[in-house]
Amino acid sequence: MIYVVIPTYNERENICDLVKKIFGLGIENLNILVIDDNSPDGTYDALLEIKDTMPLEIIKRSGKMGLGSAYIHGFKYALSHGAEIIIEMDADFSHNPNKIPELIQCIKEGNDLCIGSRCVNGGCTIGWDTRRKIFSKSAQTFSRLMLGLKTKDVTGGFRCYHRKIFDKIDLDKIRSKGYSFQEEMLFYIEKAGFKVKEIPISFIDRERGKSKLHFREALDLLKNVIRLKFKK
């Protein structure tokens, strides 16, 4: 069974179209789980309107608890419902859903984690200004050097996991609740010796809605990378 886990906060403009697009790919044994952090724009209500027409599952949480927290919640749910493959992705079409079959095939070929990467040959970012590109590059370089990571796109959030990863990595021990969740997961995955592969993607900046990456998230990333570096 395959689960696509998608966290949402104020994504009413995007999420229903994305869900329909993913199911339109015709992938067998695929379920979508949306984790909504009580979006004030009515994201949850919009999802309820389409829920009965497709195998869509929704968890509504009491408030905004962070991206990493949402993924941990979603991963636990998917695993408890028999997921063998778990995909994580953004809700705003920055991650092209048409790449999902390629991610799944990457796992079926023997890889434990497959990352849709902006940083390998053929990958790119579209629509970012110079300031955001510099920030992203700096964060990638800092994380890779500090943690000794081999993966190039360490902050990328378009990922496909094999279930066996979670047999070794205890989600209850993941402390990063925000965007730095991506680096912490990758740190433990590489440390455990799992096979990681990157496939090129074009990351397209959102056309609808507002970005949720703020200075506080950048500071959180910095603090968590340093914590992992000097973890006893």
C-alpha positions in Angstrom: 0.0 0.0 0.0 1.2 3.5 -0.8 0.4 6.6 1.2 0.9 10.2 0.0 1.1 12.4 3.1 0.4 16.1 2.6 0.4 18.7 5.4 -1.8 21.8 4.9 -2.2 25.2 6.4 -4.3 27.7 4.4 -4.1 25.7 1.1 -7.8 25.9 0.1 -6.7 27.3 -3.3 -4.5 24.3 -4.1 -5.2 21.1 -2.2 -8.4 19.8 -3.9 -6.9 20.2 -7.3 -3.7 18.5 -6.2 -5.6 15.6 -4.7 -7.6 15.1 -7.9 -4.4 15.3 -9.9 -2.7 12.6 -7.9 -5.6 10.2 -8.0 -5.9 10.9 -11.7 -2.5 9.2 -12.2 -4.2 5.9 -11.7 -1.6 4.4 -9.3 -2.9 1.2 -7.7 -3.2 0.9 -3.9 -2.6 4.6 -3.4 -4.1 6.6 -0.6 -3.8 10.3 0.2 -3.7 11.5 3.8 -4.0 15.3 4.4 -2.9 16.6 7.8 -4.6 20.0 8.2 -3.6 22.3 11.1 -7.0 23.9 11.5 -6.6 26.2 8.5 -8.6 29.4 9.0 -9.2 29.7 5.2 -11.5 26.6 5.1 -9.0 24.1 3.7 -10.6 21.3 5.8 -14.1 22.1 4.6 -13.0 22.1 1.0 -11.5 18.7 1.5 -14.7 17.4 3.0 -16.6 18.3 -0.1 -14.6 15.9 -2.3 -13.9 13.2 0.4 -16.7 10.9 -0.5 -15.7 10.7 -4.2 -12.2 9.3 -3.7 -10.1 7.3 -1.1 -9.0 10.5 0.7 -8.3 10.5 4.4 -8.1 13.7 6.5 -6.8 14.5 9.9 -7.7 17.9 11.4 -5.4 19.0 14.2 -6.3 21.7 16.8 -3.8 24.3 15.5 -0.6 25.0 13.7 2.0 22.7 15.2 4.7 22.7 12.5 5.6 20.9 9.3 7.7 18.2 11.0 5.1 17.5 13.5 2.5 17.0 10.8 4.7 14.6 8.9 5.5 12.5 12.0 1.7 12.4 12.7 1.0 11.4 9.1 3.8 8.8 8.9 2.6 7.1 12.1 -0.9 6.9 10.7 0.2 5.6 7.4 2.4 2.9 9.0 -0.4 1.8 11.3 -2.6 1.4 8.2 -0.2 -0.9 6.3 1.8 1.5 4.2 4.8 0.0 2.5 5.8 3.2 0.7 5.2 6.7 2.1 5.5 9.8 0.0 5.7 13.3 1.4 5.1 16.5 -0.6 4.0 20.1 -0.5 0.3 21.1 -1.1 1.0 24.0 -3.4 2.1 22.3 -6.6 5.7 23.2 -6.0 6.2 19.4 -6.3 5.0 18.1 -9.6 2.6 15.2 -8.9 3.5 13.7 -12.3 6.9 12.7 -10.7 5.2 10.4 -8.1 5.4 7.3 -10.3 9.1 7.8 -10.8 9.6 8.1 -7.1 7.7 4.9 -6.4 9.7 3.1 -9.1 12.9 4.3 -7.5 11.9 2.5 -4.3 10.9 -0.6 -6.1 14.3 -0.7 -7.7 15.9 -1.2 -4.3 16.4 2.2 -2.8 15.3 3.0 0.7 14.7 6.7 0.2 14.2 8.6 -3.0 14.4 12.4 -3.0 13.0 14.7 -5.7 16.1 16.8 -6.0 16.7 20.4 -7.2 20.5 20.0 -6.8 21.4 17.1 -9.1 21.9 17.4 -12.9 18.6 18.2 -14.5 17.1 19.6 -11.3 16.3 23.3 -10.8 14.2 25.9 -9.0 11.9 28.2 -10.9 10.4 31.4 -9.7 12.6 32.2 -6.8 14.3 35.6 -6.4 18.0 36.0 -5.8 17.7 36.4 -2.0 15.8 33.1 -1.6 18.2 31.2 -3.9 21.1 32.5 -1.8 19.4 31.5 1.5 18.6 28.0 0.1 22.1 27.4 -1.1 23.6 28.6 2.1 21.3 26.3 4.2 22.1 23.3 2.0 25.9 23.9 2.2 25.8 24.6 6.0 23.7 21.4 6.7 25.9 19.2 4.5 29.2 20.4 5.9 28.1 20.3 9.5 26.4 16.9 9.4 28.6 15.2 6.8 25.6 14.5 4.5 26.2 12.9 1.1 22.8 13.9 -0.3 22.8 17.1 -2.2 19.3 18.3 -1.7 19.1 18.0 2.1 16.2 20.4 2.6 14.0 19.0 -0.2 10.5 17.9 0.9 9.5 15.7 -2.1 10.5 12.3 -0.7 9.5 8.7 -1.0 10.3 6.3 1.9 10.3 2.5 2.2 8.7 1.2 5.3 11.8 -0.5 6.6 13.4 2.9 7.3 10.9 3.3 10.2 11.9 0.0 11.6 15.2 1.5 12.6 14.3 5.2 13.0 12.1 6.0 15.9 9.8 8.9 15.0 9.3 9.7 18.6 12.9 10.7 18.9 12.8 13.2 16.1 12.9 16.6 17.8 12.5 19.0 14.8 8.9 20.1 14.5 9.4 22.6 11.7 11.1 22.6 8.3 14.4 21.3 9.8 12.6 18.0 10.1 13.9 17.2 6.6 17.6 17.5 7.7 17.1 15.5 10.9 15.4 12.6 9.1 18.1 12.5 6.4 20.8 12.7 9.1 19.5 9.5 10.8 18.7 7.8 7.5 22.3 8.2 6.2 23.7 7.4 9.6 21.8 4.1 9.6 23.3 3.2 6.2 20.1 3.2 4.1 20.4 3.6 0.4 19.4 7.1 -0.8 18.9 8.2 -4.4 18.1 11.6 -5.8 16.1 12.1 -9.0 16.0 15.6 -10.7 12.9 17.7 -10.4 11.9 21.2 -11.3 10.8 22.9 -8.1 8.2 25.6 -9.1 7.4 28.4 -6.7 3.8 28.5 -5.7 1.4 30.5 -7.9 -1.5 30.6 -5.4 -1.3 31.2 -1.6 1.6 32.5 0.5 4.9 30.9 1.5 5.1 29.7 5.1 8.9 29.8 5.3 9.9 32.7 7.7 13.0 33.9 9.6 12.0 31.8 12.6 12.1 28.6 10.6 15.5 29.5 9.3 16.7 30.1 12.9 15.2 26.7 13.9 17.1 25.0 11.1 20.3 26.5 12.2 19.8 25.5 15.8 18.8 21.9 15.0 21.7 21.3 12.7 24.1 22.4 15.4 22.2 20.2 17.9 22.6 17.2 15.6 26.3 18.0 15.0 27.1 17.8 18.7 24.6 15.2 19.7 26.1 12.7 22.1 
